[in-house]
């Protein structure tokens, strides 16, 4: 039996605008997503903001009802049998929500253990196991408000594991975490997968996905654009070289000049404070393109220029750029919170708010 099955999964948000003459608009955030995850697999779901990642996860963990299509967790349909699904899953999301700051970590875990229905006799042992797993032994009696971002994220993971879930959804767990804390989180996630827990991970950090995931699906515009192992995705750009240029003041016009050069397969720019990193993908052995690329960036301050082998990030960028070039973006005209979260006023707002892993009747208590 598969741990997760998504088949032709779709989600459409409905909103109303206007006062005198209300107008109903529909935005399709997820458009026929299909994939499978085996028991014990660490599966990555990658995509740009607004691509439909979080909406997909919320459908899989019963927080949102699919508009059409089917999704199952260990054979239980998320729409027809949500309670059975919640008993088998945990949900860990990035950010500061989901914990009580004025309580200690220990009191938080005791509280959520009660909500998750963990037997009182088993609570003490289970909490001790999880504190050891996430490296918070000795700090569990401190208030959460004094925790660092990394410590909070580790406590989130412990909370999501209290009821021994078979599947753990990790939605950008390392966002905003320093490199040391991110390394510790990766180690914890790897240990969970090694122990047999099925993990579905979303992240914007390609090195993290490359290190952890056995298979990866790339979603853009609400559709799966590529699915395979990290190596198979990287093989898509294996016949290319990557030119990285440190620069200051690159605008879209100059980047378009680079993209129009013969032999250039793709170009993107990333802001890192005042510094920009321009990444240019070219055909193999295209050293002769270095001059034209730098000429296209005329008027821009240039720093270090390096050439390297393509990485998973390069493959991801190529896949997303190809997809967005064909579809004009994730969902035309839709803001990020429409694609990756519920929209105020949508028709399912009041019925789709159960929290993954929580028993019936107490789910709202977890929306803290």
C-alpha positions in Angstrom: 0.0 0.0 0.0 1.3 3.5 -0.9 1.8 6.1 1.8 0.5 9.0 -0.3 -1.5 8.9 -3.5 -2.6 12.1 -5.4 -4.5 11.6 -8.6 -5.7 14.4 -10.9 -5.9 16.6 -7.8 -7.4 20.1 -8.4 -8.3 23.0 -6.1 -10.2 26.1 -7.3 -10.6 29.1 -5.0 -13.8 31.2 -5.4 -13.9 34.8 -4.3 -16.3 37.7 -4.6 -15.3 41.3 -5.4 -17.3 44.4 -5.6 -20.1 45.8 -3.4 -23.0 47.1 -5.6 -22.5 44.4 -8.2 -20.6 41.5 -6.6 -18.5 39.6 -9.1 -17.5 36.0 -8.6 -14.0 35.0 -9.7 -12.4 31.6 -9.7 -8.7 30.9 -9.4 -7.3 27.4 -10.1 -4.3 27.0 -7.8 -3.7 23.2 -8.3 -4.4 21.8 -11.8 -4.4 18.0 -12.0 -1.5 17.1 -9.7 -0.6 13.4 -9.7 2.1 11.6 -7.8 2.8 8.7 -5.4 4.9 8.3 -2.3 6.1 4.9 -1.0 6.1 4.1 2.7 9.3 5.3 4.4 10.2 7.5 1.4 11.6 11.0 1.9 9.8 12.9 -1.0 10.4 16.5 -2.0 7.8 18.9 -3.4 9.6 21.9 -4.9 8.2 25.0 -6.6 8.2 28.8 -6.6 5.9 30.9 -4.4 2.4 30.6 -5.6 3.0 27.3 -7.5 0.5 25.3 -5.4 2.8 23.5 -3.0 1.1 24.5 0.2 -2.3 24.1 -1.3 -1.4 20.6 -2.3 -0.1 19.7 1.2 -3.2 21.2 2.8 -5.4 18.9 0.6 -3.3 15.9 1.5 -3.6 16.6 5.2 -7.3 17.4 5.2 -7.0 21.1 5.8 -8.6 21.8 2.4 -11.1 19.8 0.4 -10.1 19.1 -3.2 -12.3 20.6 -5.9 -11.9 17.4 -7.9 -9.5 14.4 -8.1 -8.6 12.0 -5.3 -6.0 11.9 -2.6 -5.3 9.0 -0.2 -3.0 8.5 2.8 -2.4 4.8 3.5 -5.6 4.0 1.6 -7.8 6.5 3.4 -9.5 9.1 1.2 -8.8 12.6 2.5 -12.3 13.8 1.6 -14.3 10.7 2.7 -12.4 9.6 5.7 -10.5 12.6 7.1 -10.4 11.4 10.7 -8.6 8.3 9.8 -6.1 10.3 7.7 -5.4 12.7 10.6 -4.6 9.8 12.9 -1.8 8.8 10.6 -0.2 12.2 9.8 1.7 15.0 11.4 2.1 18.5 10.0 5.0 20.8 10.6 5.0 24.3 9.1 7.6 27.0 9.1 7.2 30.2 11.1 6.2 31.1 14.6 2.6 29.9 14.6 1.5 26.7 16.3 3.2 27.0 19.7 2.3 28.8 23.0 5.1 31.3 23.6 4.4 31.7 27.3 4.5 28.0 28.0 7.7 26.0 28.3 8.5 23.4 25.6 7.6 20.7 28.1 4.2 22.2 28.8 3.6 22.7 25.1 4.3 19.1 24.4 2.1 18.0 27.3 -0.8 20.1 26.1 -0.6 18.9 22.5 -0.2 15.3 23.7 -3.6 15.6 25.4 -5.1 17.1 22.2 -3.6 14.3 20.1 -5.0 11.7 22.4 -1.7 10.3 23.6 -2.3 7.9 26.5 -1.4 9.6 29.8 0.8 6.7 30.8 2.8 7.0 27.5 3.1 10.8 27.5 6.1 11.1 29.7 8.1 8.5 27.8 7.1 9.8 24.4 7.9 13.4 25.3 11.3 12.4 26.6 12.0 10.5 23.4 11.1 13.4 21.2 13.1 16.0 23.3 16.1 13.7 22.8 15.4 13.3 19.1 15.3 17.0 18.4 18.1 18.0 20.8 16.2 20.0 23.3 17.0 18.0 26.4 18.0 20.4 29.2 16.1 23.3 27.6 12.6 21.8 27.8 11.6 23.9 30.9 12.4 27.2 29.3 9.6 29.4 27.9 9.3 29.1 24.1 9.4 32.9 23.8 13.1 32.7 24.6 13.8 30.1 22.0 15.8 30.8 18.8 14.1 30.1 15.4 16.0 26.8 15.1 14.9 25.6 18.5 11.3 26.5 17.7 11.4 24.5 14.5 12.8 21.5 16.3 10.0 21.8 18.8 7.5 22.0 15.9 8.9 18.7 14.7 8.5 17.1 18.2 4.9 18.4 18.4 4.1 16.8 15.0 5.5 13.5 16.1 3.7 13.1 19.4 1.1 10.6 18.2 3.5 8.4 16.2 2.4 9.5 12.7 3.2 7.3 9.7 3.5 10.3 7.5 5.0 13.7 8.4 4.4 16.8 6.2 7.3 19.3 6.6 6.3 22.6 5.0 9.6 24.7 4.7 10.8 23.7 8.1 14.2 25.4 7.7 13.0 28.8 6.5 14.7 31.6 8.4 17.0 29.2 10.3 20.7 29.8 10.6 23.1 27.3 8.9 24.0 25.4 12.1 20.3 25.0 13.1 19.4 24.0 9.5 22.1 21.3 9.6 20.6 19.9 12.8 17.1 20.0 11.3 18.3 18.1 8.3 19.9 15.5 10.5 16.7 15.1 12.5 14.6 14.7 9.3 17.1 12.1 7.9 16.9 10.1 11.1 13.1 10.1 10.9 13.1 8.7 7.4 15.7 6.2 8.4 13.4 5.0 11.2 10.6 4.4 8.6 8.6 7.6 8.8 7.3 8.7 5.4 8.3 12.4 5.0 6.9 14.9 2.4 9.2 17.9 2.4 8.7 21.3 0.8 11.7 23.7 0.7 13.2 26.5 -1.2 16.7 25.3 -0.4 17.9 23.1 -3.2 21.0 21.8 -1.4 18.7 20.6 1.4 16.4 18.8 -1.1 19.4 17.3 -2.9 20.8 16.0 0.4 17.6 14.6 1.9 15.2 13.5 -0.8 15.1 10.2 -2.6 12.7 11.7 -5.2 11.5 15.2 -6.1 8.5 16.6 -7.8 8.8 20.1 -9.2 5.4 22.0 -9.3 4.9 25.2 -11.2 1.6 26.9 -12.3 -0.3 24.3 -10.3 1.0 21.4 -12.3 3.8 18.8 -11.8 6.5 19.7 -14.3 9.2 17.1 -13.5 9.4 14.1 -11.2 12.4 11.9 -10.4 15.6 11.5 -8.3 17.8 14.5 -7.8 20.3 12.9 -10.2 17.7 12.4 -12.9 16.6 16.0 -12.6 20.2 17.2 -12.8 20.7 15.1 -15.9 18.3 17.5 -17.7 21.1 20.2 -17.6 24.1 17.9 -17.7 25.1 19.0 -21.2 25.5 22.6 -20.0 28.0 24.8 -18.3 27.0 27.4 -15.7 28.6 30.8 -15.5 28.2 32.7 -12.2 28.8 36.4 -12.1 28.9 38.6 -9.0 27.4 41.9 -10.0 25.9 45.2 -8.8 23.0 46.9 -10.5 21.7 44.2 -12.9 18.2 45.2 -14.2 15.7 43.2 -16.3 16.7 44.8 -19.5 20.3 43.7 -19.2 19.2 40.2 -18.2 17.1 40.0 -21.3 20.1 40.9 -23.4 21.9 37.9 -21.9 19.0 35.6 -22.5 18.9 36.6 -26.2 22.5 35.6 -26.8 23.0 32.7 -29.1 24.1 29.7 -27.1 22.5 30.9 -23.8 20.0 28.3 -22.4 18.8 30.4 -19.5 19.7 33.3 -17.2 18.5 34.4 -13.8 19.6 36.8 -11.1 19.5 36.4 -7.3 19.7 39.3 -4.8 22.0 38.8 -1.8 21.9 42.1 0.0 23.6 44.7 -2.1 25.3 41.9 -4.1 23.6 40.1 -7.1 24.5 36.7 -8.5 23.8 36.3 -12.2 23.6 32.7 -13.2 23.9 31.9 -17.0 23.4 28.4 -18.4 25.2 27.7 -21.7 26.1 24.7 -23.8 29.0 22.5 -22.8 32.4 24.1 -23.5 31.0 27.5 -24.3 33.9 29.5 -22.9 33.6 31.8 -25.9 30.3 33.1 -24.6 31.9 34.7 -21.5 32.9 37.8 -23.5 29.4 38.4 -25.0 27.7 37.8 -21.7 29.9 40.4 -19.9 29.3 42.8 -22.8 25.6 42.4 -22.4 26.0 43.4 -18.8 27.8 46.6 -19.9 27.4 49.4 -17.3 27.1 47.0 -14.4 29.8 46.6 -11.8 31.2 43.1 -12.1 33.0 41.1 -9.4 34.1 37.5 -9.5 33.3 35.3 -12.5 33.3 31.5 -12.2 32.3 28.5 -14.3 31.0 25.3 -12.7 29.0 22.1 -13.3 25.2 22.4 -13.1 23.5 21.7 -9.7 20.0 20.7 -8.7 19.2 24.4 -8.3 20.2 24.9 -12.0 17.9 22.1 -13.1 15.1 23.4 -10.9 15.4 26.9 -12.4 15.5 25.5 -16.0 12.3 23.4 -15.3 10.5 26.3 -13.7 11.5 28.8 -16.4 10.4 26.5 -19.1 7.1 26.0 -17.4 6.4 29.6 -16.6 7.4 30.6 -20.1 4.7 28.3 -21.4 2.0 29.3 -18.9 2.9 32.9 -18.1 3.5 32.3 -14.4 2.0 30.2 -11.6 -1.6 31.4 -11.8 -2.2 34.5 -13.9 -3.3 37.4 -11.7 -3.4 35.4 -8.5 -1.5 36.7 -5.5 0.8 34.3 -3.6 -1.6 33.8 -0.7 -4.3 32.7 -3.2 -2.1 29.9 -4.6 -0.5 28.8 -1.3 -3.3 29.3 1.2 -7.0 29.8 1.9 -8.6 32.9 0.6 -10.9 34.9 2.8 -14.5 34.5 1.7 -14.0 31.3 -0.3 -16.7 28.8 -0.2 -14.8 26.2 1.8 -13.4 28.6 4.4 -15.6 27.4 7.3 -15.4 23.6 6.6 -11.7 23.0 5.8 -10.1 24.0 9.1 -9.3 20.8 10.8 -5.7 20.5 11.9 -3.7 17.5 10.7 -3.1 15.0 13.4 -5.8 16.4 15.8 -8.7 14.3 17.0 -12.2 15.6 16.2 -13.6 18.3 18.4 -10.2 19.8 19.3 -8.8 20.7 15.9 -9.5 24.4 16.3 -7.4 24.5 19.5 -4.3 23.9 17.4 -4.8 27.0 15.3 -2.7 29.2 17.6 
